[in-house]
Amino acid sequence: MKSSAASSSRVQPATIFIIAFAYFLIVVTTLYFLNPSYSLYRSFAGDYDLGSYEFLIASSFFSLGFGALALMIGLYRGITQSARSWTGLILVGIWAVGMLLAGIFPANEPGSTVTHMTTVLIAGFFPVEVQATPETLFSWLHIFAILGSLFSLSLAAILLARRFKQDENWHPIHRPASLLALLMLASLILFFFLPFFTTLPLYGRFYEFFSNYNQLTMISIGTVIGLLWLLLVAVRLQFIVARTTVRS
């Protein structure tokens, strides 16, 4: 009885992710009012201003990263061993690390195409003078972290969604989790193949559609879908833990 009470009093991994996700939404909403030049799309796509509130922007990435690490631990505990996918869990962890790296290494503000020196705020707080051409090494790290994270989470979502079907606790979200996983993968595929659409014979007819989207848009769309997948999993995990606690 004591062990059950102690277990229920501890903050669960799913709760940590939900709190982290809520913090992310609060920060994003606040930034729209504090800095009119900020946009979630530009932030995920690796292009946000070097100005005020940089630490606030970085903290939104940190919250997602640490929250996802907690969720990975919760999934390890909450999925039966027969349905557990070690590869999927590791890939979720890679996504979390990618978010942390994206927060540490920001993109640089667009500047001259001539090689020049610019200020980069590491983790949104520590100013460092670096060479830009016009991109900096840190901005490339930011973009690759986002892209690598999306790739990892897409594979993780597909692997874990298939495993959910084998676990009676997770079976109810098997279909929506699978759908989100496929949409995430589709955005990643479009990221790589969108430039080739311009070579298609029918490109002219669909020019207006394709001109509204680019590769960075696909990254942003895929990341948002990934966040919805993580939130769905976290809410289900929270429900499973609560039901198990009541039964015990």
Buried (B, 14 or more C-beta within 10 A) or exposed (E): EEEEEEEBEEEBBBBBBBBBBEBBEEBBEBBEEEBEEBBBBBBBBBBBBBEEBBBBBBBBBBBBBBBBBBBBBBBBEBBEEEBBBEEBBBBBBBBBBBBBBBBBBBBBBEBEEEEEEBEBBBBBEEEEEBEBEBBBBBBBBBBBBBBBBBBBBBBBBBBBBBBBBBBEBBEEBBEBBBEBBBBBBBBBEBBEEBEEBEEEEEEEEEEEEBEEEEBBBBBBBBBBBBBBBBBBBBBBBBBBBBEBEEEE
